[in-house]
Amino acid sequence: MRSLDQMFSTVRTATVEAGHEMACAESPDVIAIDLSTTSSTAWTMCRVLKADPRTADIPVVILARDNNADTIAHAGYVGASIVALRDDDDTDQRDAAA
């Protein structure tokens, strides 16, 4: 499976604020948020994006190690479009099963 970096032009940001600013400036086709950072930061990022009219319509993919019912339910609650599985072995891999 190829990584997101191999399939798409990707940009990483260190904070929710930086990610939100970049999304507003760049208007990407899709935003992938990796739950391997910290769950609270990932969920906050999704909520911030969906609350802003400039980014609310951009699809958000949550990259998770598992797609258990709680993760899927919370992803829907914060406005994510889909939960995709990421590679469990390599934290830098950022693979999506889509």
N, C-alpha and C positions, 0 to 999 in steps of 0.2 A: 504494500500500500504506500502510495506517495504522500509526502507531508504537504500541508497547506502551503508552505513556503515554496515547494516545487510546482504547485499547481496555480498559485495566485501570487499577485504582488501583495505582500503582507507588511504591516507596520505594527510594532508593539509599543505600548506606552506604559509608564511606571505607575501612573495614578489614574483614578477615575476622572479627575478634572482634566488631565492631559488627553485622555482618551475621548472625552466628550468634546473638548475643543477641536481635536483633530477630526472627529466625525462631522462636526459642524462645518469645518473648513473644507474637507475633502468630499463629503457626500458619497461615501463608498456604496457599492452595490449590495454588500452584505457585511455584517460585523460578526466575528467569531470571538467569543469570550471563553477563556479556559478556566474551568473550575479548579485546576491544580494550583492556581495562585492561592487565594483564600476565598472561600465560598461567599463570605459577607461582601467582599470587594466585588466579586463577579455579579452577585445579585444587585448590589447597589449600582453598578455600571449599567446594567440592563434597565433598572428602574429610571435612572437619570436620562438615558437615551429615549425611553418611551414617553417620558413626561415632557420632553422638549418637542414642540411642533416641527423644528428643523430636522430632527432625527427620528421622529416617531414612526415614520413609514419605512425605515431601513430595516430589513429582516435581521434578526439577531439569532445566531446559532450558539448554543451553549455546548462547549466541549467538555464531556464528563468521562470519568473512568467507568461508570456504570450508568445504566438508564433505569434505575429503580423507580418505583411509583412516586416516592417523595421528591426525587429530583425532577421528574417530569411534571409533577403537580406544581412545584415551586417555580419551575421555568415558565409554565403557563401563567401563573399568578403574576410574575414580574414582567410578562409581555414577550418572552422569547418565542421565536417561530418554531424552533425544533431543538431537541437534544441529540447530539451526535456523539458516538463513542470515540474516545481518543486512545492512543496506544498506552498501555499500562506500564510498559517496560522502560520507556525513555521520556523523561519529562520535557525534553526539547523537541520531541517528534511532532507534536501537535497534529496528529492524524484525525481525520473525520471519516466516519463511515456513512457516506451519503450516496 
